[in-house]
Amino acid sequence: MRILSLDFGSRCGWAISDGNDVESGVWQIAPQRGESPGMRYVRLRGCLNTLLAAYPDLAAVYYEQAHHRGGAATEYAVGCATASQAWCAEKGIDHAAVHSATIKKHATGRGNADKAAMLAAMQAKGHAVTDDNEADALALLHWAMAQGV
């Protein structure tokens, strides 16, 4: 079963695997100067559509649960989660949110691991990660695969 994991942000980390090969990266989805803030969701959907075209056997999407800390970051995370849920519903793909502490504990043994620890954990698994967004997406992918989903 092919699984996609997402770490929402202006730089959206993603990782995908069918249980064998793993591919990952980062999408720049932030609105550009003069654009509506809603363009981030349009870009996210575009990236998801491109990925689905490349991997039509995509069966599930996992993403980090949005934490309600208030302000723009919360609005952004909730908006990305909503956009991805709607996209999954339209495509008939399962989706689920996973708490960040669960992901961090699985990757490092500590539920409050910092960005450096997450980067190091994914590098130790042989991934040439570009930043913490990609590392978090990879960690979530490894968690999902360990659950047997």
PAZAPA-4460 file (N, C-alpha, C; in steps of 0.05 Angstrom, whole numbers, plus 32768, in hexadecimal, padded with zeros to 4 digits):
% residues 149
    n_x    n_y    n_z   ca_x   ca_y   ca_z    c_x    c_y    c_z   seq   type   mol
   8011   7FE8   8000   8000   8000   8000   8012   8019   8000     1      M     A
   800D   802B   7FEE   801D   8044   7FEC   8012   8058   7FFF     2      R     A
   8024   8064   800F   801D   8077   8024   802B   8091   801F     3      I     A
   801D   80A7   8023   8028   80C2   8021   8026   80CF   803D     4      L     A
   803C   80DC   8045   803C   80EB   805E   8042   8108   8058     5      S     A
   8035   811A   8067   8038   8136   8063   803F   8145   807D     6      L     A
   8051   8157   807B   8057   816A   8091   8051   8186   8087     7      D     A
   8039   8190   808F   8030   81A9   8084   8041   81C1   808C     8      F     A
   8044   81D3   807A   8052   81EC   807F   8056   81FB   8065     9      G     A
   8060   8213   8066   8066   8221   804D   8078   8211   803C    10      S     A
   808A   8202   8049   809A   81EE   803C   808E   81D3   8046    11      R     A
   807E   81C7   8036   806F   81AF   803D   8080   8196   8038    12      C     A
   8088   8189   804D   8097   8170   804A   8085   8159   8042    13      G     A
   808F   8148   8030   807F   8131   8028   8092   8119   8025    14      W     A
   8086   8101   8029   8094   80E8   8025   8080   80D3   801C    15      A     A
   8089   80C2   800A   8076   80AE   7FFF   8085   8093   7FFC    16      I     A
   8077   807D   8001   8083   8063   7FFF   806D   804E   7FFB    17      S     A
   8075   8038   7FED   8064   8021   7FEA   806E   800A   7FFC    18      D     A
   807F   8011   800F   808B   7FFD   8021   80A7   7FF5   8017    19      G     A
   80AE   7FFD   7FFF   80C9   7FF7   7FF5   80D9   8011   7FF2    20      N     A
   80D6   801E   7FDB   80E4   8037   7FD6   80D6   804E   7FE4    21      D     A
   80E7   8061   7FEE   80DC   8079   7FFA   80E6   8091   7FEA    22      V     A
   80D3   80A3   7FE4   80DA   80BC   7FD8   80D0   80D2   7FEA    23      E     A
   80DE   80E9   7FEA   80D5   80FF   7FFB   80DF   8119   7FF0    24      S     A
   80D5   812F   7FFC   80DE   8149   7FF3   80CE   815E   8002    25      G     A
   80CF   8177   7FF7   80C2   818E   8002   80B5   819D   7FEC    26      V     A
   809C   81A5   7FF0   808D   81B6   7FDE   808C   81D2   7FE9    27      W     A
   8092   81E6   7FD9   808E   8202   7FE0   8071   820A   7FD9    28      Q     A
   8060   820D   7FED   8044   8213   7FE7   803B   822E   7FF2    29      I     A
   804D   823D   7FFD   8046   8257   8008   803C   826A   7FF2    30      A     A
   8029   827B   7FF9   8020   828F   7FE5   8037   82A2   7FDF    31      P     A
   8038   82AB   7FC6   804C   82BE   7FBD   8041   82DA   7FC2    32      Q     A
   8052   82EE   7FC1   804A   830A   7FC5   8033   8311   7FB3    33      R     A
   801E   831C   7FBF   8006   8325   7FB0   7FF1   830F   7FAC    34      G     A
   7FF7   82F7   7FB4   7FE4   82E1   7FB1   7FD2   82DE   7FC9    35      E     A
   7FBB   82D3   7FC5   7FA9   82CC   7FDB   7FB5   82B7   7FED    36      S     A
   7FB1   82B8   8007   7FBB   82A3   8019   7FB0   8287   8011    37      P     A
   7F99   8287   8004   7F8E   826D   7FFB   7F9E   825F   7FE6    38      G     A
   7FB1   826D   7FDA   7FC2   8260   7FC5   7FD2   8249   7FD1    39      M     A
   7FD8   824A   7FEB   7FE7   8233   7FF7   7FD7   8219   7FF4    40      R     A
   7FBD   821B   7FF6   7FAC   8203   7FF4   7FA9   81FA   7FD7    41      Y     A
   7FA8   820D   7FC5   7FA8   8207   7FA9   7FC2   81F9   7FA1    42      V     A
   7FD8   8203   7FAA   7FF2   81F7   7FA5   7FF4   81DB   7FB1    43      R     A
   7FEA   81D8   7FCA   7FEB   81BE   7FD7   7FDB   81AA   7FC7    44      L     A
   7FC3   81B1   7FBE   7FB3   819F   7FAE   7FC1   8198   7F94    45      R     A
   7FCE   81AB   7F88   7FDD   81A7   7F6F   7FF3   8193   7F73    46      G     A
   8002   8196   7F89   8018   8183   7F8F   800C   8167   7F94    47      C     A
   7FF6   8165   7FA3   7FEA   814B   7FA8   7FE1   813E   7F8E    48      L     A
   7FD5   814E   7F7C   7FCD   8143   7F62   7FE4   8139   7F52    49      N     A
   7FFA   8147   7F52   8012   813F   7F43   801C   8124   7F4F    50      T     A
   801D   8122   7F69   8026   810A   7F76   8014   80F2   7F70    51      L     A
   7FF9   80F7   7F70   7FE6   80E2   7F6A   7FE9   80D8   7F4D    52      L     A
   7FEF   80EB   7F3B   7FF4   80E3   7F1F   800C   80D1   7F1C    53      A     A
   8021   80D6   7F2D   8039   80C6   7F2C   8035   80AB   7F3B    54      A     A
   8024   80AB   7F4F   801F   8094   7F60   8001   808F   7F62    55      Y     A
   7FF4   8084   7F4D   7FD7   8080   7F4E   7FCE   806B   7F62    56      P     A
   7FE0   805C   7F6D   7FD9   8048   7F82   7FDA   8053   7F9E    57      D     A
   7FDC   806E   7FA1   7FDC   807A   7FBB   7FC3   8072   7FCB    58      L     A
   7FC7   8067   7FE3   7FB0   805C   7FF2   7FAA   806C   800C    59      A     A
   7FBF   807A   8017   7FBA   8087   8031   7FCC   80A0   8033    60      A     A
   7FC2   80B4   8040   7FD1   80CC   8046   7FD1   80D1   8064    61      V     A
   7FE9   80D5   8070   7FEB   80DB   808C   7FF8   80F7   808E    62      Y     A
   7FEF   8106   80A2   7FFA   8121   80A6   7FFB   8126   80C4    63      Y     A
   800D   8139   80CB   800F   8140   80E7   7FF6   8150   80F0    64      E     A
   7FEC   8148   8107   7FD4   8155   8112   7FDA   8172   8117    65      Q     A
   7FC7   8183   810F   7FCA   81A0   8114   7FC7   81A6   8131    66      A     A
   7FDA   81B5   813D   7FD8   81BD   8159   7FCD   81D9   815A    67      H     A
   7FBA   81DD   816B   7FAC   81F7   816D   7FBB   820A   8180    68      H     A
   7FCF   8217   8175   7FDE   822A   8185   7FD5   8247   8181    69      R     A
   7FC3   824A   816D   7FB9   8265   8167   7FC9   8272   8151    70      G     A
   7FBD   8286   8145   7FCB   8296   8131   7FCC   8289   8116    71      G     A
   7FDE   8295   8105   7FE0   828E   80E9   7FE9   8271   80E5    72      A     A
   7FFB   8267   80F6   8006   824C   80F3   7FF0   8237   80F6    73      A     A
   7FDF   823C   8109   7FC9   8229   810E   7FB5   822A   80F6    74      T     A
   7FAF   8242   80ED   7F9D   8245   80D6   7FA9   8236   80BE    75      E     A
   7FC2   8239   80BA   7FD0   822D   80A4   7FCF   820E   80A5    76      Y     A
   7FD6   8203   80BD   7FD6   81E6   80C0   7FBA   81DA   80BD    77      A     A
   7FA7   81E7   80C9   7F8B   81DD   80C7   7F81   81DF   80AA    78      V     A
   7F88   81F5   809D   7F81   81F8   8080   7F8D   81E2   806F    79      G     A
   7FA7   81DC   8074   7FB4   81C7   8064   7FA7   81AC   806A    80      C     A
   7FA1   81A7   8083   7F94   818D   808B   7F79   818B   807D    81      A     A
   7F6A   81A1   807D   7F4F   81A1   8071   7F51   819D   8053    82      T     A
   7F64   81AB   8046   7F68   81A8   8029   7F70   818B   8022    83      A     A
   7F81   817F   8032   7F8A   8164   802C   7F73   8150   8031    84      S     A
   7F63   8154   8046   7F4C   8143   804C   7F38   8143   8035    85      Q     A
   7F33   815B   802B   7F20   815E   8015   7F2B   8150   7FFC    86      A     A
   7F45   8154   7FF6   7F51   8147   7FDF   7F50   8129   7FE2    87      W     A
   7F56   811E   7FF9   7F54   8101   7FFE   7F38   80F7   7FFA    88      C     A
   7F24   8106   8004   7F08   80FE   8001   7F01   80FD   7FE3    89      A     A
   7F09   8111   7FD4   7F03   8112   7FB8   7F0F   80FA   7FA9    90      E     A
   7F27   80F2   7FB1   7F36   80DD   7FA3   7F31   80C1   7FAF    91      K     A
   7F22   80BF   7FC5   7F1D   80A5   7FD1   7F35   8099   7FDF    92      G     A
   7F45   80AB   7FEB   7F5E   80A3   7FF9   7F5A   80A6   8017    93      I     A
   7F63   8092   8026   7F61   8094   8043   7F74   80AA   804D    94      D     A
   7F6E   80B6   8064   7F80   80CA   8070   7F7D   80C9   808E    95      H     A
   7F92   80D2   809C   7F91   80D3   80B9   7FA6   80E7   80C3    96      A     A
   7FA0   80F3   80DA   7FB3   8105   80E7   7FC1   80F6   80FD    97      A     A
   7FDA   80FC   8102   7FEA   80EF   8117   7FF7   8105   8128    98      V     A
   7FF5   8102   8142   8000   8116   8154   801F   8118   8151    99      H     A
   8029   8130   8153   8046   8134   814F   8057   8125   8164   100      S     A
   804D   8123   817C   805C   8114   8191   805F   80F7   818A   101      A     A
   804B   80EB   817E   804B   80CF   8175   8061   80CB   8160   102      T     A
   8062   80DE   814D   8076   80DC   8138   8092   80DF   8143   103      I     A
   8096   80F3   8154   80B0   80F8   815F   80BA   80E1   8171   104      K     A
   80A8   80D6   8181   80AF   80C0   8192   80B7   80A7   8182   105      K     A
   80A9   80A2   816C   80B0   808B   815B   80CB   8090   814E   106      H     A
   80D1   80A8   8146   80EA   80AE   8137   8102   80AF   814A   107      A     A
   80FE   80BB   8161   8116   80C1   8172   8114   80B4   818E   108      T     A
   80FD   80AA   8196   80FA   80A0   81B1   80F0   80B5   81C5   109      G     A
   80EE   80CE   81BB   80E5   80E5   81CC   80CE   80F3   81BE   110      R     A
   80B8   80F7   81CC   80A1   8104   81C0   80A4   8122   81BD   111      G     A
   80B9   812D   81C8   80BE   814A   81C6   80D8   8150   81B7   112      N     A
   80E0   813E   81A6   80F9   8142   8197   80F9   815B   8187   113      A     A
   8110   8168   8185   8113   8181   8176   8119   817B   8159   114      D     A
   811A   8190   8149   811F   818D   812C   8139   817F   8126   115      K     A
   814E   8186   8135   8168   8179   8130   8167   815B   8135   116      A     A
   8159   8153   814A   8157   8136   8150   8147   8128   813A   117      A     A
   8132   8135   812F   8123   8128   811A   8133   8126   8100   118      M     A
   8143   813B   80FA   8155   813A   80E3   8169   8123   80E6   119      L     A
   8175   8121   80FD   8189   810D   8103   817D   80F1   8101   120      A     A
   8165   80ED   810B   8157   80D3   810A   8152   80CA   80EE   121      A     A
   814A   80DC   80DD   8144   80D5   80C1   815E   80D1   80B1   122      M     A
   8173   80E0   80B7   818D   80DC   80AB   8198   80C1   80B3   123      Q     A
   8194   80B9   80CC   819D   809F   80D5   818F   8088   80C6   124      A     A
   8177   808D   80BC   8169   8079   80AD   8171   8079   808F   125      K     A
   8184   808A   8089   818F   808B   806E   8182   809F   805B   126      G     A
   8172   80B1   8065   8164   80C5   8055   8175   80DF   8053   127      H     A
   817A   80E9   803C   8188   8102   8038   8174   8119   8039   128      A     A
   816B   811F   8051   8156   8134   8054   8160   8150   804F   129      V     A
   814F   8161   8044   8156   817C   803E   8150   818F   8055   130      T     A
   813B   8189   8064   8134   819A   807B   8122   818B   808E   131      D     A
   8119   8199   80A4   8109   818C   80B8   80ED   8184   80AE   132      D     A
   80E3   8192   809A   80C9   818C   808F   80C9   8170   8082   133      N     A
   80DE   816B   8072   80E1   8151   8065   80E6   813C   807A   134      E     A
   80F7   8142   808E   80FD   812F   80A3   80E3   8127   80B2   135      A     A
   80D2   813A   80B8   80B9   8134   80C6   80A7   8123   80B5   136      D     A
   80A5   8128   809B   8095   8118   8089   809F   80FC   8088   137      A     A
   80BA   80F9   8086   80C6   80DE   8086   80C1   80CF   80A0   138      L     A
   80C3   80DD   80B6   80BE   80D0   80D0   80A1   80C7   80D2   139      A     A
   808F   80D7   80C8   8073   80CF   80C8   806E   80B7   80B6   140      L     A
   807B   80B7   809F   8079   80A0   808D   8083   8086   809A   141      L     A
   809A   8088   80A8   80A5   8070   80B6   8092   8067   80CC   142      H     A
   8085   807A   80DA   8072   8073   80EE   805A   8064   80E1   143      W     A
   804F   806F   80CC   8038   8062   80BE   803F   8047   80B4   144      A     A
   8057   8043   80A9   805F   8029   809F   8062   8015   80B6   145      M     A
   806C   801F   80CD   806F   800D   80E4   8054   8004   80EF   146      A     A
   803F   8013   80EA   8024   800C   80F3   8018   7FF6   80E2   147      Q     A
   8024   7FF1   80CC   801A   7FDC   80BA   8003   7FE6   80A9   148      G     A
   8001   8000   80A6   7FEB   800B   8095   7FF3   800D   8078   149      V     A
***
